[in-house]
């Protein structure tokens, strides 16, 4: 990749790979936590993490391909960067759509409860990890802009916000599982996550199209 030195390219590739590897355990751990609780927000969170993992893999693979190819035209590089960014945006939009469908389908019969502590631990760890990666991608992008890195910064900002919403919703279930307000908070948590994912997906797609034109 002509825009980066070898050191810069290696640093960014390692960050993308680290993010991928750290995210690989999340769908499994969250899936197990879903079995222990009846939280709509947590089920939606499991779906979100699974979709995002696919986007993370694609972004890392495309970046690695661009970096390691000896000869690549500017138009071909822009095409691959556009593909990576749009797939990341699609993951955000897809996650938002699935979460919305899950929340609507459980409006009438859903009652929060069960053991939400594993989910809270996962959400708290996810929030701290995603916050670090968000700041890391912002710093890397300030040093040298890359559409792929920029898309990842949008993704990890969204992931940080979502984990915070999940943590708040699960805390409400833990403290007062039987109150109508708790049910409302849990469902509103899904709504907030959906809205933010849609907003982030559209914003990320626009930025990708603008910067890879």
HUPEPE-V483146 format. One record per pair of residues at least 4 apart in sequence whose ideal C-beta (glycine too) atoms are under 8 Angstrom apart, sorted by the first residue. I is the first residue (numbers start at 0). J is the second residue. If there is no record, write none. Layout:
i=I j=J
i=I j=J
//
This chain:
i=0 j=8
i=0 j=65
i=0 j=66
i=0 j=71
i=0 j=76
i=2 j=143
i=2 j=144
i=2 j=145
i=3 j=7
i=3 j=8
i=3 j=11
i=3 j=66
i=3 j=143
i=3 j=145
i=4 j=8
i=5 j=9
i=6 j=10
i=7 j=11
i=7 j=142
i=7 j=143
i=8 j=12
i=8 j=66
i=9 j=13
i=10 j=14
i=10 j=139
i=11 j=15
i=11 j=62
i=11 j=139
i=11 j=145
i=11 j=148
i=12 j=16
i=12 j=59
i=12 j=62
i=12 j=63
i=12 j=66
i=13 j=17
i=14 j=18
i=14 j=132
i=14 j=135
i=14 j=136
i=14 j=139
i=15 j=19
i=15 j=55
i=15 j=58
i=15 j=59
i=15 j=62
i=15 j=63
i=15 j=147
i=15 j=151
i=16 j=20
i=16 j=59
i=17 j=21
i=18 j=22
i=18 j=55
i=18 j=59
i=18 j=132
i=18 j=151
i=18 j=155
i=19 j=23
i=19 j=52
i=19 j=55
i=19 j=56
i=19 j=59
i=21 j=25
i=21 j=128
i=22 j=48
i=22 j=51
i=22 j=52
i=22 j=55
i=23 j=52
i=24 j=28
i=25 j=29
i=25 j=48
i=25 j=52
i=25 j=121
i=25 j=125
i=26 j=30
i=26 j=45
i=26 j=48
i=26 j=49
i=26 j=52
i=27 j=31
i=28 j=32
i=28 j=117
i=28 j=121
i=29 j=33
i=29 j=41
i=29 j=44
i=29 j=45
i=29 j=48
i=29 j=118
i=29 j=121
i=30 j=34
i=30 j=45
i=31 j=35
i=31 j=117
i=32 j=36
i=32 j=41
i=32 j=45
i=32 j=115
i=32 j=117
i=32 j=118
i=32 j=121
i=33 j=38
i=33 j=41
i=33 j=42
i=33 j=45
i=33 j=118
i=35 j=113
i=35 j=114
i=35 j=115
i=35 j=117
i=35 j=118
i=36 j=41
i=36 j=111
i=36 j=112
i=36 j=113
i=36 j=114
i=36 j=115
i=36 j=117
i=36 j=118
i=36 j=169
i=36 j=172
i=37 j=109
i=37 j=110
i=37 j=111
i=37 j=112
i=37 j=113
i=38 j=42
i=38 j=111
i=38 j=113
i=38 j=115
i=38 j=118
i=38 j=168
i=38 j=169
i=38 j=172
i=38 j=185
i=39 j=43
i=39 j=101
i=39 j=102
i=39 j=105
i=39 j=109
i=39 j=111
i=39 j=185
i=39 j=186
i=39 j=188
i=39 j=189
i=40 j=44
i=40 j=164
i=40 j=165
i=40 j=168
i=40 j=169
i=40 j=185
i=40 j=186
i=40 j=188
i=40 j=189
i=40 j=192
i=41 j=45
i=41 j=115
i=41 j=118
i=41 j=165
i=41 j=169
i=42 j=46
i=42 j=101
i=43 j=47
i=43 j=97
i=43 j=98
i=43 j=101
i=43 j=102
i=43 j=189
i=43 j=192
i=44 j=48
i=44 j=118
i=44 j=122
i=44 j=161
i=44 j=165
i=44 j=192
i=45 j=49
i=46 j=50
i=46 j=94
i=46 j=97
i=46 j=98
i=46 j=101
i=47 j=51
i=47 j=94
i=47 j=97
i=47 j=98
i=47 j=161
i=47 j=192
i=47 j=196
i=48 j=52
i=49 j=53
i=50 j=54
i=50 j=90
i=50 j=93
i=50 j=94
i=50 j=97
i=51 j=55
i=51 j=90
i=51 j=91
i=51 j=94
i=51 j=154
i=51 j=158
i=52 j=56
i=53 j=57
i=53 j=90
i=54 j=58
i=54 j=86
i=54 j=87
i=54 j=89
i=54 j=90
i=54 j=154
i=55 j=59
i=55 j=154
i=56 j=60
i=57 j=61
i=57 j=82
i=57 j=83
i=57 j=86
i=57 j=87
i=58 j=62
i=58 j=83
i=58 j=86
i=58 j=87
i=58 j=147
i=58 j=150
i=58 j=151
i=59 j=63
i=60 j=64
i=61 j=65
i=61 j=79
i=61 j=80
i=61 j=82
i=61 j=83
i=61 j=147
i=62 j=66
i=62 j=83
i=62 j=145
i=62 j=147
i=63 j=67
i=64 j=68
i=64 j=79
i=65 j=71
i=65 j=76
i=65 j=79
i=65 j=80
i=71 j=75
i=71 j=76
i=72 j=76
i=73 j=77
i=74 j=78
i=75 j=79
i=76 j=80
i=77 j=81
i=77 j=211
i=77 j=212
i=78 j=82
i=78 j=211
i=79 j=83
i=80 j=84
i=80 j=145
i=80 j=146
i=80 j=147
i=80 j=207
i=80 j=211
i=81 j=85
i=81 j=146
i=81 j=207
i=81 j=208
i=81 j=211
i=82 j=86
i=83 j=87
i=83 j=146
i=83 j=147
i=83 j=150
i=84 j=88
i=84 j=146
i=84 j=147
i=84 j=149
i=84 j=150
i=84 j=203
i=84 j=204
i=84 j=206
i=84 j=207
i=84 j=208
i=84 j=211
i=85 j=89
i=85 j=204
i=85 j=207
i=85 j=208
i=86 j=90
i=87 j=91
i=87 j=150
i=87 j=151
i=87 j=153
i=87 j=154
i=87 j=203
i=87 j=207
i=88 j=92
i=88 j=150
i=88 j=153
i=88 j=200
i=88 j=201
i=88 j=203
i=88 j=204
i=88 j=207
i=89 j=93
i=89 j=200
i=90 j=94
i=90 j=154
i=90 j=200
i=91 j=95
i=91 j=153
i=91 j=154
i=91 j=157
i=91 j=196
i=91 j=197
i=91 j=199
i=91 j=200
i=91 j=203
i=92 j=96
i=92 j=196
i=92 j=197
i=92 j=200
i=92 j=201
i=93 j=97
i=94 j=98
i=94 j=196
i=95 j=99
i=95 j=192
i=95 j=193
i=95 j=194
i=95 j=195
i=95 j=196
i=95 j=197
i=95 j=200
i=96 j=100
i=96 j=193
i=97 j=101
i=98 j=102
i=98 j=189
i=98 j=192
i=98 j=193
i=98 j=196
i=99 j=103
i=99 j=189
i=99 j=190
i=99 j=193
i=100 j=104
i=101 j=105
i=101 j=189
i=102 j=106
i=102 j=186
i=102 j=189
i=102 j=190
i=102 j=193
i=105 j=109
i=105 j=186
i=106 j=186
i=109 j=182
i=109 j=185
i=109 j=186
i=110 j=182
i=111 j=171
i=111 j=172
i=111 j=176
i=111 j=181
i=111 j=182
i=111 j=185
i=112 j=172
i=112 j=176
i=112 j=177
i=113 j=172
i=115 j=119
i=115 j=169
i=115 j=172
i=115 j=173
i=116 j=120
i=116 j=173
i=117 j=121
i=118 j=122
i=118 j=165
i=118 j=169
i=119 j=123
i=119 j=166
i=119 j=169
i=119 j=170
i=119 j=173
i=120 j=124
i=121 j=125
i=122 j=126
i=122 j=162
i=122 j=163
i=122 j=165
i=122 j=166
i=122 j=169
i=123 j=127
i=123 j=162
i=123 j=166
i=124 j=128
i=125 j=129
i=125 j=158
i=125 j=162
i=126 j=130
i=126 j=159
i=126 j=162
i=126 j=163
i=126 j=166
i=127 j=131
i=128 j=132
i=129 j=133
i=129 j=155
i=129 j=158
i=129 j=159
i=129 j=162
i=130 j=134
i=130 j=155
i=130 j=159
i=131 j=135
i=132 j=136
i=132 j=151
i=132 j=155
i=133 j=137
i=133 j=152
i=133 j=155
i=133 j=156
i=133 j=158
i=133 j=159
i=134 j=138
i=135 j=139
i=136 j=140
i=136 j=148
i=136 j=149
i=136 j=151
i=136 j=152
i=136 j=155
i=137 j=141
i=137 j=152
i=138 j=142
i=139 j=143
i=139 j=145
i=139 j=148
i=140 j=144
i=140 j=145
i=140 j=148
i=140 j=149
i=140 j=152
i=144 j=148
i=144 j=149
i=144 j=210
i=145 j=149
i=146 j=150
i=146 j=206
i=146 j=207
i=146 j=210
i=146 j=211
i=147 j=151
i=148 j=152
i=149 j=153
i=149 j=206
i=149 j=207
i=149 j=210
i=150 j=154
i=150 j=203
i=150 j=206
i=150 j=207
i=151 j=155
i=152 j=156
i=153 j=157
i=153 j=199
i=153 j=202
i=153 j=203
i=153 j=206
i=154 j=158
i=154 j=199
i=154 j=203
i=155 j=159
i=156 j=160
i=156 j=199
i=157 j=161
i=157 j=195
i=157 j=196
i=157 j=199
i=158 j=162
i=159 j=163
i=160 j=164
i=160 j=192
i=160 j=195
i=161 j=165
i=161 j=192
i=161 j=195
i=161 j=196
i=162 j=166
i=163 j=167
i=164 j=168
i=164 j=188
i=164 j=191
i=164 j=192
i=164 j=195
i=165 j=169
i=165 j=188
i=165 j=192
i=166 j=170
i=167 j=171
i=167 j=184
i=167 j=188
i=168 j=172
i=168 j=184
i=168 j=185
i=168 j=187
i=168 j=188
i=168 j=189
i=169 j=173
i=170 j=174
i=171 j=175
i=171 j=180
i=171 j=181
i=171 j=184
i=171 j=185
i=172 j=176
i=172 j=181
i=172 j=185
i=174 j=181
i=175 j=180
i=175 j=181
i=176 j=181
i=177 j=181
i=178 j=182
i=179 j=183
i=180 j=184
i=181 j=185
i=182 j=186
i=183 j=187
i=184 j=188
i=185 j=189
i=186 j=190
i=187 j=191
i=188 j=192
i=189 j=193
i=190 j=194
i=191 j=195
i=192 j=196
i=193 j=197
i=194 j=198
i=195 j=199
i=196 j=200
i=197 j=201
i=198 j=202
i=199 j=203
i=200 j=204
i=201 j=205
i=202 j=206
i=203 j=207
i=204 j=208
i=205 j=209
i=206 j=210
i=207 j=211
i=208 j=212
//
